[in-house]
């Protein structure tokens, strides 16, 4: 663990010189966390189709208690999603290269949760699972493009120091 004086300052913004692509990527991270909570888990209506049922199954099978699965879906999964969004927002703003694998891992997790729904619940209500999971999946696809696209590569390649052509053309 790094000593306190060696921890870099927390900066999520590099002023008005940040490319539009990076601003969009950061906004998508926040929007995706909100959408996945309300569309994917939706604990208010107990319609936890696209992400919730696979997480219930993931925690219920090893423990043998479905109550643990529902608790994990309503507490652990949203906490992990909020933590992921917070860290990724910072990494994108600071041009930290750890954002690249984090975005890929986030994509794999979302796709795996939606794809595992038929295994958990069968083919019943699959269209609801796909419909509630689609907004998060679309936002994640756009986020992948923003981070791995040409402007994102320039941003991360420069270490967060935008060139004048980077901010003007995006």
N, C-alpha and C positions, 0 to 999 in steps of 0.2 A: 504494500500500500504506500502511496506517495505521501511524503510529509505535507502538512497543510500549506506551507509556503510554495510548494511546487505544483499545486492544483491550479489549472488554468481558470481564469475568471469566466463566469457564466455570461455568455453573450449570445443572444439568439438573433441579433440583428447587426448588420454591418452598414446601417444607415441607408440613405436613399440610393446608394450605388449598387445595392443588391439587384441582380437581374430579376425581371418579372417572373421568370420560370421558378426561381427559388422562393419568391414570395407565394406563388401559387402552390408550390409543393408544401410549404409550411401550413398554408391554410387548409390544404387537403388533408393533412395529418390530423388537424383539429376536427375538421368536419367529419372525417371518417370515424373518429372515436365516438362522436356524438351519434352519427347514423347507425353505427354498429350496436350501440347501446339501445337505441330506440326501435330500430328495425330488426336487428339480428336477435337480440335477447328479449327485448320488450317485456320486462318483468311486470309491467303495470297491467297487461292483459293476459299474462301467463301464456303468451303465444311465442314461445322461445324456439321457433322452428329451425331457422337456418344454422344458428350457432349453438343454441342452448341445449337441444336434445343430444347432440354428440358429446357435449361437455358433461351433461348429466350421466350419460352412459360411461364416459371415461372415468369418472370418479365413483360411480355406483358399482361397477363390476369388481374392482379390486377390494373395495370395502364391504360389499354385500349389503349396503344400506342406501336406498334411494334418497333418503333425506340428506345424506352427505352430498350426493350428486346435485340436488336442487340448491343446497347451500353454496356449493362451489360455483354453480352457474350464476347465482344472484350476487355473490360476494367476491369470490376469487377471480373469476373471468373478467368482470368489469374493472377490478383493481389492476389486473395485468394489462388490460387494454389502455387504461389511463396512464399507467407507468410507461408503456411502450410509446404512446403518443407524445408524452412529455419529453422522453429521452430523444426520440427521433426528431422532434421539432428543434431541439437544441443542436443536435448533430448536423442537421441540414443547414441551419443558420450559421453555424461555425465552420462549415465546409469540412467537417470531420469525415474521414473516409469510412468510418464505422457505419455510416448511414447506408452505404451500398448493401452490405450483407443484411442489415436490419430490415431494409425494404424487401429484400428477397425472402427473408424468413417470414415477415409479415404476410407476404403474398402466399407462401406455401401453407401457412397456418390457416388463412381464410379459405383457400381452395380446399384444403383437407377437411375442414369442418363442414363445408357445404357438400363436398363429395361423399363424406361418410354418413350423411343423413339417411340415405336408403338402407345402409347396413344397420343402422340403429332402429329406424322406425318402419322399414319396409318402403314400398312405393306409395304408401298412403300419404296424401297431402304433400307430395313432392313439389307440386307447382307453388304451394305457399312457401316452402323452404327456399325455392329458387327465387321467388319474387321478393322475399324479405332479405335474402342475402345479396341480391343483385346490386343495390346501391353501393355497398361496401366493396364488392368485387370490381365494379366499374371505377370507383375512386382509386382503388389500389392499382388498377391498370394505368390510369392517368398518372398517378404518383410514380410508378415505375418509369414511365416515359420522361417525366420531368427530371428525375434524378439521373437516369442513364442516357438521356437525350443529349444533343450537342451542347446546349447551354449548360446543362447539369454537369457534363464532363469538363467544360471550361471552368465552371465554378469550383468543382472539387479539385481539378488539376492545378488551379492557381492558389489553392489554400484559402479561398475566401476573399482574395484581393481581385475585385472585378476589373477587367480592362474596359476602356471606354467603349469599345465595340461590343462588349458583352451586354452592357446595360442598355445601349441604344437599340440594338437589334432584336431584343427579346420582348 
